[in-house]
Amino acid sequence: MLIHNNLRFINGFRKVLGIAFSLFVLFNIGFADEKPEELGIYEHLDNFIPNNLIFTDENYNSINLKNSIDKPTVIALVYYECPGICSPLLEGVADVISKAKMDLGKDYQVFTISFDPAEKPKLAKDKKTNYAKLVKGQDVQNGWTWFTGDSTNINSLLNSLGYKIKKAGEEFVHPAALIVLSPKGKITRYLHGTYFLPFDLKMAVVEASEGRSGPTINKVLQYCFSYDPEGKKYVFNITRISGTLILFIAVSMFVGLMFRKRKNKINNSIKENQ
């Protein structure tokens, strides 16, 4: 009887693996030959931004980005006319600035930088005016600077930060994140998403002030979602998630078979003793 149950268990597990493999192939068919697109964030922790980056602030001043970093600096990469996640990202920045128990402009500063070379300081100034209204009790005028730049400086900055974007018509496909730099311009933390906890920002600023890099905890957005250029929004990525779900189902069925085997063995032992 025990041998018979073991054979049933092995055959059942083989069937589970077969089904899991078939489903995985079904969900991923057609994607095998596709070359992975360089899009998203490739973290460059402990690297430094270049010394020669020149951007223009909202007051039309040409600024050397590296020289202007004398305290922990949070960089928000956006483009000002973005119809998608840039607005929630900037709202998240305004919200966490208000809630974090730190002095903007003293303990840290925020740089919002457009990666669209067509955007100019006038637009940056208008955006700053709008989002400054969302911040409560902080020195936004001196602590939150909004920049534009040319394609050469933009590409150099993005490459140094590992921030990869794609032009799609008149718009951009891009990730949502904040990047934290030390007072010497070293990359110390990436905060993914559009909503940020005050504690996470404070810890990132403290680590940056000491020149220490911190691990990235939340990468859910990058893993679970893809940008839909037509819908102009992030959507559930069935290809990536299907593999995870299939593996979870296979493991669950395996555990279920294990418990069933154990239960049958106990029942058989009880019958034999009776």
Secondary structure, DSSP 8 states (H G I E B T S, - for coil): -HHHHHHHHHHHHHHHHHHHHHHHHHHHTT-TT------EE---TT-B--TT-EEEETTS-EEETTTT--S-EEEEEE-TT-SSTHHHHHHHHHHHHHHSSS-BTTTBEEEEEE--TT--HHHHHHHHHHHHTT--SS-HHHHEEEEE--HHHHHHHHHHHTEE-EEETTEEE---EEEEE-TTSBEEEEEESS---HHHHHHHHHHHHTT--------HHHHHEEEETTTTEEEE-HHHHHHHHHHHHHHHHHHHHHHHHHHHHHHHHHHHH-
